[in-house]
């Protein structure tokens, strides 16, 4: 995606290895570290172009299907496409190394000034 006004769909593929010492696992849960779902949001937002990531957004869906333990490689399959009223849909499927779906996350970014709260 080159600009907010770009009306073509774009795909982003991002891989992230979550090591046991990553801050994501601190305190969640001692003795049985699991990746908190909010870290998926962070990884997705980091991959988007800044002109999209800084827009107001809502999370339309966040479905966490499988728990993620430490020392796991995840693949983020991100699809960005035009939405109603000039917005941008960002739909992500998160897969583990065996290509099983771990999470499905759908953001809607609003390009309209009046949509910001």
N, C-alpha and C positions, 0 to 999 in steps of 0.2 A: 504494500500500500504506500503510495507516494504522497498522498494528501487526503485530507478529510473529504474533499470533493471528488475524489477518484471513485467511480461507480463500478469498478471491476471487483470481482471476488479475489481474495488472496489467501494463500495457504502458507503457514509457518510450521516448521517441524523443529522441536527443541527437545534435547535430551538433557537430563539432570540426574547425577548420581548423588543420592543422599547418604552420606557417611554417618556412622554412629556418633561421631563427635560434632556433627552439625548442630547449630543452635536450635534448629527445628525440634529436636528431640529432648531438649532440656526440660525436665519436669513433666513430660507427656509420654509416657508414664514411667516413673523410676522402676527399674527392673524389667520393664516390658515396653521399651520405647516404640511409639507409634507416631507417624507423621500427622500433625494436625491439618485438617482440611484447608485452613486459611493459607497454608504455604503453597497450595496449588494456585490460589488466587494471585499470590505474589509472583510466582513463576510466569503465569500467563501475562500479567500486566508488564513485567520486565521485558517480554518479547515483542510487545506491540510498539509501533512507531510512537514517539513522544506526542505527536499531534493528536493521536487517538487516545493514548493512555491518560492524558490529562483532562479529557472530556468528562462531564458528569456521566455516571452510569448506574444501572441497576443490575442486580444479579437475578435473572429470571429463573434459573435453575441451578442448583448445586446438589448433585446426587453423588454420594460417596458409596461406592459399591463394594470395595475391597479394602481392608486395612493394609497400610503400608508400613512395614518394619524398617529398621535401620539397615544400611548397606544394600540399598535397592536402587536400580537404574529405572527411571521413568521416562517415557516419551510423551511429549505434549503435542498433539495433532490439532493445530489451531486453524480454524477457517473464519475469515473475516469477509463479510458481504454487506452490501447496502441494505438498509432497513427503511421503514416508513419515515416520512418527515425528515429525510436527510441523515438519519441516524446510521449506526453501524452495528450489525450483529456480530458477535464474536462467540463462536461455538467451539468448545474444546472437548476432546476425548483424551483422557490420560490412560496410557497403557503401561503395564509392567513389562519385564523382559520376555515373558511368554506371550505377549500381545493380548493378555486379558485386560479388559477394561477395568480400571481402578476408580475412575470418576468421570462424570459428565458435567460440564459447567458451561452456562450460557449467560454472557453479558450482553446488555444492550447499551451502547454509548449514544448519547444524545448530542447532536451537533448544533441544536438550537439554543440560543442565549436564554430564552425564556424558560427552558427546562431545568435550569440549575436552581437548586433550593438553597 
